[in-house]
């Protein structure tokens, strides 16, 4: 549910960005009230998006899947047989055994 909210907020920020571009192009001689309103809406949506992402990370609903972020996944830093699912093909077991031997 939180990921859907983040996607909706991101799309709203992008829509606000393009509406601001539209107002910038069309309102060349007018006072740019619509442009400033679009900027204010975009800032509010971006702040809400950032707060939502921080909340999701803090509560654990959003987790990092980046390979360089090993601090968040300490159980994946060492290659062991316990980290791999049990139902592997024989070829995969051989490759795993070789990787464990090389790691030790």
KAJO-V515764 format. One line per field, one symbol per residue. phi: phi as a letter, one per 40 degrees, with the letter a starting at -180 (. if undefined). psi: psi as a letter, one per 20 degrees, with the letter a starting at -180 (. if undefined). burial: I if it has 24 or more other ideal C-beta (glycine too) atoms within 12 Angstrom, else O. A space follows every 50 residues. Layout:
phi: ???
psi: ???
burial: ???
This chain:
phi: .cccccccccccccccccccccccccbccccccccccccccccccccccc cccccccccgcbbcbcccccccbccbcbcbcccbdccbcdcccccccccc cccc
psi: hhhghggggghhggghghhhgghgghlgiqplhhghghgggggghhgggg hgggghhgijhpqpjphimihhmhijhporhhipqhnqrhghhghggghh ghh.
burial: OOOOOIOOIOOOIOOIOOIIOOIOOOOOOOOOOOIOOIOOOIOOIOOOIO OIOOOOOOOOOOOOOOOOOOOOOOOOOOOOOOOOOOOOOOOOOOOOOOOO OOOO
